[in-house]
């Protein structure tokens, strides 16, 4: 007699395999991939060149406003002098102070353009010395860069080391490489830190602030501040107009070369083949905007640097993005 109280086992031949692994993949059709819309918009706005009609209009409008303001100030001061000389002299002094301040601002902006042009001149001379192998040109570039950073306390030891070792070298490439290692490599580290901070800020705001135009405004201001700081690190000290002109030059170059486009290499390197973007589009957009900001920073470093990068000292956009965003939204495993 069989025991009916125990479990009943039924053996099935050719039973289908069950489990999560046997489930069909979830279709991802229709899920948009991150495109870095904020940085794309910033790049288009900064690189767009207005028509000549628009430039004429704004020039005439600014000229008219300045003319009307000057005429109103003149009539105000002359009328006040006739009515009350004491108040008229006070008004004249205040207007003179405003004009003096505007003159100082204009001189500072002109000086910023001069400094940026000087960095370009140093870079062209260094490239010429590398191309021709002229030792005298190389030493002249080295001395000019040493004078450029004479007031930088953080480079005092490096300048002393450069002066000691330069006399031992009799090859143009060796002199320029030594100059780059002693003077520019420490500055490259500071510039990379600025790029990483800007990329982190843009990525965080894009991912966590769902307000319309907030990511575009943050991307624009962060990139302007980053490029200005990079210019200051390398000795440019760009003013407001100089920083904007430099930003336009950098972004125009990136747009022309297609470097602000989001390709498969960018997605694979920074968000694990789009996995993060499929989990959360805002996080994916944040990472891509941060990566594009790092590209802008790398281009700004090349533009502002008074010497061209060597192959072994060239900045890596992927490494800067990984350092900036590691732990922020999770890292690629």
HURAQUI-V537510 format. One record per pair of residues at least 6 apart in sequence whose C-alpha atoms are under 7 Angstrom apart, sorted by sequence separation. I is the first residue (numbers start at 1). J is the second residue. D is the distance in Angstrom with one decimal. If there is no record, write none. Layout:
I/J/D ; I/J/D
This chain:
81/87/7.0 ; 169/175/6.3 ; 231/237/5.8 ; 232/238/6.6 ; 254/260/6.0 ; 267/273/5.3 ; 268/274/6.7 ; 277/283/6.3 ; 302/308/6.9 ; 80/87/6.6 ; 81/88/4.2 ; 231/238/6.2 ; 267/274/5.7 ; 276/283/6.8 ; 277/284/3.8 ; 80/88/4.8 ; 81/89/6.9 ; 129/137/5.6 ; 276/284/5.6 ; 129/138/5.5 ; 166/175/6.3 ; 206/215/5.0 ; 205/215/6.2 ; 228/238/5.9 ; 77/88/5.7 ; 126/138/6.7 ; 146/159/6.3 ; 77/91/6.4 ; 77/92/6.5 ; 126/141/6.4 ; 228/243/5.4 ; 125/141/7.0 ; 202/218/6.3 ; 227/243/6.9 ; 162/179/6.6 ; 202/219/5.6 ; 298/315/6.6 ; 122/141/6.8 ; 224/243/6.8 ; 298/317/6.6 ; 162/182/6.4 ; 224/244/7.0 ; 227/247/6.6 ; 295/317/6.0 ; 224/247/6.5 ; 294/317/6.0 ; 158/182/5.3 ; 159/183/7.0 ; 198/222/5.8 ; 158/183/6.3 ; 198/223/6.9 ; 294/320/6.9 ; 294/321/6.4 ; 155/183/6.8 ; 198/226/6.4 ; 291/321/5.8 ; 195/226/6.5 ; 194/226/6.2 ; 260/292/6.2 ; 138/172/5.3 ; 142/176/6.8 ; 135/170/6.9 ; 135/171/5.9 ; 139/175/6.7 ; 135/172/4.4 ; 138/175/6.4 ; 142/179/6.0 ; 134/172/5.8 ; 138/176/6.1 ; 133/172/5.3 ; 191/230/5.5 ; 133/173/6.8 ; 130/172/6.8 ; 191/233/6.7 ; 129/172/6.9 ; 130/173/6.2 ; 251/296/7.0 ; 187/233/6.5 ; 187/234/6.7 ; 250/299/6.3 ; 250/300/6.1 ; 272/332/5.6 ; 271/332/6.7 ; 223/293/6.9 ; 227/297/6.8 ; 234/304/6.5 ; 230/301/6.6 ; 234/305/6.0 ; 227/300/6.1 ; 231/304/5.6 ; 207/282/4.7 ; 206/282/6.7 ; 207/283/4.7 ; 207/285/6.8 ; 206/285/6.7 ; 207/286/4.8 ; 206/286/4.8 ; 204/286/6.3 ; 203/286/3.9 ; 202/286/6.9 ; 203/287/5.3 ; 203/289/5.9 ; 202/289/6.5 ; 203/290/4.7 ; 202/290/5.6 ; 200/290/6.2 ; 199/290/4.2 ; 199/291/6.6 ; 199/293/5.4 ; 199/294/5.8 ; 196/294/6.9 ; 195/294/5.8 ; 195/297/5.4 ; 119/236/6.9 ; 116/236/5.1 ; 115/236/5.0 ; 112/236/6.8 ; 196/320/6.0 ; 200/324/5.5 ; 112/237/6.0 ; 196/321/6.6 ; 199/324/6.6 ; 200/325/6.1 ; 112/238/4.8 ; 112/239/5.5 ; 197/324/6.7 ; 192/320/7.0 ; 196/324/4.8 ; 113/242/5.8 ; 109/239/5.4 ; 112/242/6.1 ; 109/241/6.6 ; 109/242/6.7 ; 42/216/6.6 ; 38/215/5.9 ; 39/216/6.9 ; 38/216/4.7 ; 42/220/5.9 ; 39/219/6.3 ; 38/219/6.7 ; 126/307/6.0 ; 123/306/4.6 ; 122/306/5.3 ; 123/307/4.6 ; 119/304/6.6 ; 122/307/6.8 ; 123/308/6.4 ; 119/305/6.9 ; 120/306/6.4 ; 119/306/4.9 ; 47/248/5.5 ; 46/248/5.3 ; 47/251/5.8 ; 46/251/6.6 ; 47/252/4.6 ; 43/251/5.6 ; 43/255/7.0 ; 40/260/6.6 ; 35/262/6.0 ; 33/274/6.8 ; 34/277/5.9 ; 33/277/6.2 ; 33/278/7.0 ; 31/278/6.8 ; 34/281/6.4 ; 36/285/5.3 ; 34/284/5.4 ; 35/285/6.5 ; 39/289/5.7 ; 34/285/4.9 ; 38/289/6.7 ; 36/288/5.2 ; 35/288/6.9 ; 36/289/4.7 ; 39/292/6.7 ; 34/288/6.8
